[in-house]
Amino acid sequence: MTTIETTQVSPIAQLNDEFRQGNNSLGRICTTPGVNALSSDDQQELFRLVRTFDDFTESNDPYGEHDFGCIKFKSEVYNFKIDYYTPDLMHGSEDPGDLTKTTRVLTLMHSSEY
């Protein structure tokens, strides 16, 4: 697989951006205990930061899928990761670009939980 220039946005990246920005029909959201321990207000702000994240570069997004990011929040680092599963969530998706074969799962976690 080759890297994609940062000026191009792949179809998978477009779907990941749409999902991350709030189209929950494309998948599921999971949080870890480190995120669950935050106050409701802090969780809402952290998710706002995930929705607005746009710091994708060739070094942190080598495949151009917009499927991972690091966010600083209150002097801590949090990561989000989007994985691709079959609709029954039992296996990895064979084609993340095909909505009939893929359910996205975004996991939001404290960096110590990665």
N, C-alpha and C positions, 0 to 999 in steps of 0.2 A: 504494500500500500504506500502511496506517496503522500506527501503533505500537500495541503491545499493552500493556495495563496490567501492571505487574510482579506483580500478584497472580494473573494468569491464566498458565497454561502451555499453549502451543499444542501440538497433536499433533506437530509437527516438533520443537519444543523437547524434548518427552518422549522422542522417539526419539534426539535428539542427546545428551541426558543419559544415557540408557541405554547408548548406544554409548561415550560418553566415560568412563562409570563402569565399563566392562569387558565389555560384550556385543560381543565382536569378530565375532560372526556378522553384524552390521549393516554391517561395512565393513573398511577397512584402515587401518593406522597407518603413517605415514611420518615419518622424522626427517631433519633436515638435518645437514650436517657440523659445525655448531656444537654440536649436541646429541650427535652421535656421538663428538665429541672428549672428552666428559665421562667420568668413571669409571663403571663399571657401577653402583656404589652411588649416585652422583649422578643417573644416569639413572633409576634406580628411584624415588628420592625425587621427582624432577621429575614423573614419571608419577603418583605418588601425589598430588601437588599438583594435577595436571590432573583426576584422578578426583574429587577432593574440592572442586574449584573451584565456588563458588556465588555469586560477586559479580556477578551479572547485574543491570544497572539499565537504565532507559530510555535513559540517555546512552551506554552501551557495548553495548547490545543493542536497538537501536531497532525491530527487526522481531520481537523476542521469540522468536528461534530457538535461542538458546544455542549459537551456532556459532563464537564467537570469545572468547578471553580472554587477559589479560596476567597473568603470574605473576612475582613477584620471588623469586629463588633465588640465594643467595650473592652478594648485591649486584649481580646481573645481572637483566635482564628477558627473559623468554621468552614467546612467543605460541603459542597453539594456534588452529588454524582448521579448521573442518569444511566440506568442499565436497561437493557432490552430483553423482554421475555415473551414467550408465547402467550396467547390470551388466557390460558389456564394457569399461568405463572409457574409452570412446572419445569420449563426448559428455557434456554436462551433462544431468542428469535433468530431465525435464519436470514431474515431480511428486515432490518430496522426501518427501512424506508416504506415498507408495505404495512399500512394500518390494519389490514385484515389479519396479519400474522404477528403483530407486535403490540404489546402493552408496555409502556414506559413506566419505570419506577424511579422516582427521584428520592434519594436519601439525603437528608440534611443532618449533619453531625458536627460535633466539636472535633477539632483536628486531632485531639488525643484519642479519639475513637476510630480513626481511620486505619 
